[in-house]
Amino acid sequence: MKGKGLPLLVYLNNNGEEIDRILGYLPPNEYLKRIKNIVSGNNTFLSLKNKFNGGSRNINVLSLLAQKCDSYKESEFCDQVYSYIYNNKLKFNSEIIFKSEIIFGKRQLEYAGDTSYLMSLKENYNDPDKQKTIYNTLINYYQNNGDSDKESDIYKKYSDLFLSDINILNAYAWRMTEIQSNLEDALDKSIMAIKLSSNDLEQKANVLDTKAEILWLLNRYDEAISTINIAIEINPESDYFKGQRTKFKNSQNQE
C-alpha cells in the first residue's frame, strides 16, 4: 500500500484486499456517501479494478478509475489504466486525457530519463494549471535525481512564466538558495514577490526571509540583516527570524 497525503484512510476486506481509500478531508455528507459506497461495493476502487481486469473498457469505468488513481500514484495497475486511456484518447474527456499524458510522461522520465514527451506537452497546453503540473513534474524529477543544473534551468523558465504568482516566485527563490544557483535572478524575483505580497503581512515576512537568505549567500550581510529586521518587525515572536538574524550577524562579524 502506497499513498501520500493527510488524512489517508484505506479500507480493506476480509481477504486483505484494498476496497477503496479516501485521501484528504471530505465534508460530512460527502464522507458519508463514500462510506456507503464502500460498504455496498458501489464504484469502489476494487469493484472498478475487477471490472477492468475482467475485460471491461467501459468509458465510465475507466473515467472513475482514472480519478481514483490520483491516490495510487505508484500503482502498476493504474499505469495500465492510464496507458489504455493514453492509447485511446478520443474516447475520453480532456482532463482524463491530460492525466494519462502526465503519467505517460512520468514513466518516460523514470524508465528512460527522457524528458522530450513532457517538454512537448508544455508546447501543447496553454492552460496555467496544466503548465504548472508539467513544470512541477519536471522539477521534481530533476530534484529527486540530484541534477541541480537542469532543475535550476527549468525552475527559472517556470518562474519566468508566472511573474505574478507569489507562491511560485518565492518557492523558486528559496529553492535557489538551497542549491545556490541563479541567485541574482532569485533575488529579483523575491523582490517582485515582496511587492505582490503587500496586502498579506505574514506572507510578506516569509518572502522577506527568502530575500535575506539570498543576500546572505551573496555576502551582502548588511542588507540581509536590514531585510530580516523588517520581517521581525512584522512578526516579532518568530524565533526562526531571530535565528536568521543571528546567523547573518555572525557572518558579518567574521569578515
Residue pairs with C-beta under 8 A, 6 or more apart in sequence:
1 10
1 18
2 72
2 73
2 74
2 75
3 10
3 21
3 23
3 71
3 72
3 73
4 73
5 23
5 24
5 71
6 24
7 22
7 23
7 24
7 25
8 21
8 22
8 23
8 71
9 21
9 22
9 23
10 18
10 21
11 18
11 19
11 20
11 21
11 22
11 38
12 18
12 19
13 19
13 46
17 46
18 45
18 46
19 38
19 41
19 44
19 45
19 46
20 34
20 37
20 38
20 44
20 45
20 46
20 68
21 45
21 71
21 72
22 31
22 34
23 70
23 71
26 34
36 42
37 43
37 44
38 44
41 47
43 64
45 65
45 68
45 72
48 61
48 64
48 65
48 68
49 65
49 77
51 58
51 61
52 61
52 62
52 65
52 80
52 81
57 84
57 88
59 91
59 92
62 81
62 84
62 85
62 92
62 96
63 92
63 93
63 96
65 78
65 81
66 81
66 82
66 85
66 92
66 96
66 99
66 100
67 96
69 75
69 78
69 81
69 82
69 99
70 99
72 78
78 103
79 103
79 107
82 99
82 100
82 103
82 104
83 100
83 103
83 104
85 91
85 92
85 96
85 97
85 99
85 100
86 97
86 100
86 101
86 103
86 104
89 97
89 100
92 100
98 125
98 130
98 133
101 117
101 121
102 118
102 121
102 133
102 134
102 137
104 117
105 117
105 118
105 121
105 134
105 137
106 137
106 141
108 114
108 115
108 116
108 117
108 118
109 115
109 118
109 137
109 138
109 141
110 141
115 138
115 141
118 134
118 137
118 138
119 138
121 134
122 131
122 134
122 135
125 131
125 134
128 162
131 161
132 158
132 162
132 168
135 154
135 155
135 157
135 158
135 161
136 158
138 154
139 151
139 154
139 155
139 158
142 148
142 150
142 151
142 154
143 151
148 179
148 181
149 181
151 175
151 179
152 176
152 179
152 181
152 182
155 172
155 175
155 176
155 182
156 172
156 182
156 185
158 168
158 172
159 168
159 169
159 172
159 189
162 168
162 169
163 169
163 189
163 192
164 196
166 193
166 196
166 197
166 203
166 207
169 189
169 190
169 192
169 193
169 196
169 207
170 190
170 193
170 206
170 207
170 210
172 186
172 189
173 186
173 187
173 189
173 190
173 193
173 207
173 210
173 211
173 214
174 210
174 213
176 182
176 183
176 185
176 186
176 214
177 183
177 186
177 210
177 213
177 214
177 217
180 217
183 214
183 217
183 218
184 218
186 210
186 214
187 211
187 214
187 215
187 218
190 207
190 210
190 211
190 214
191 211
193 207
193 210
194 204
194 207
194 208
194 211
197 203
197 204
197 207
198 204
201 234
201 235
202 234
202 235
204 234
205 230
205 231
205 234
205 235
205 238
205 241
206 231
208 227
208 228
208 230
208 231
208 234
209 228
209 231
209 240
209 241
209 244
211 227
212 224
212 225
212 227
212 228
212 231
212 244
212 248
213 224
213 244
215 221
215 223
215 224
215 227
216 224
216 247
216 248
216 251
219 251
221 248
221 249
221 251
221 252
221 255
222 252
224 248
225 245
225 248
225 249
225 252
228 241
228 244
228 245
228 248
229 245
231 238
231 241
231 244
232 238
232 241
232 242
232 245
235 241
